[in-house]
Amino acid sequence: MADSDKFPIAVLISGRGTNLKALMDYQDNALYEIAVVVSNNPNAEGLEIAQYEGISTEVVDNKDYDEREQYDQALIDTLAPYSVSAVIMAGFMRILTKSFIDAYEGRMLNIHPSLLPKYPGLHTHERALEAGDSEHGLSIHFVTEELDGGPLVLQASLPVTDEDTADTLKERVQKMEHEAYPLAVNLLARGDFSYQNHQACFRDQPLKGPIMLNKLQSLMQQHQSSHEQ
């Protein structure tokens, strides 16, 4: 049952839905509520996770459409009845067209497993290892037409060790993703993160660069303490 006082979001997935599960676990204490989960893959495991929790799900199978524009219009039509305030990309393996991005401009977040602008696209963990990077991490950004190139709001980093493989890096980064993404979405719901004049803003001030997760957590603890005093 939807809570009319909460910020309704759609979550777009293609697979396992690990970030979806993190968003679901956080939402009882959050300002957002997942109104619908949509997948281009009818066999996505994340659909079952959402259905088990009583969240509405929709499938818009990209195999049913010859053109990307047709697919994205079907996606827009599918989301319309839910009147969502934001669209949250959580492992949605589709490159969206301008028509969809325009429909939700400034109201779409994506999470990417690298410290953007490094390594847009796929195989980020392998690429970080091949480059000999000393640190790796994740980025959360507003979605624009540029692939993984929208304004950044949040990043989290970790050191790369000599023992790391692509699989261990993936596991460590995903653990941070599950902490960072619900926090970022909640701040979007609260209005702390916003998109103004093609810039990412925090509390209406343009960000010169992404906020690091540890700094943001410290700011929020200070904010909570000041309200409790």
Number of C-alpha atoms within 10 A of each C-alpha: 7 11 12 8 9 17 21 21 24 23 25 26 27 22 19 17 24 19 24 26 17 17 26 19 13 19 17 10 9 19 18 26 25 24 22 22 26 26 26 22 20 16 14 17 16 26 25 15 19 20 13 10 9 11 18 17 19 17 19 17 16 19 10 10 13 9 10 14 15 14 21 22 15 17 20 16 11 15 19 10 8 14 11 19 17 22 25 24 24 25 20 20 15 14 12 18 16 14 14 17 18 12 12 16 19 22 20 24 25 22 25 23 26 27 20 20 11 14 17 16 11 12 13 22 21 16 15 21 19 10 8 11 12 12 14 23 25 23 27 29 22 25 25 22 16 11 11 24 14 22 22 25 25 23 27 23 17 14 12 18 13 9 7 14 14 15 11 14 24 18 12 14 21 17 14 18 24 18 16 26 26 22 19 21 27 21 18 22 22 16 14 15 23 22 20 12 8 14 18 24 22 18 13 13 13 16 16 12 13 19 18 15 21 12 12 16 14 11 12 11 12 12 11 11 10 9 8 7 5
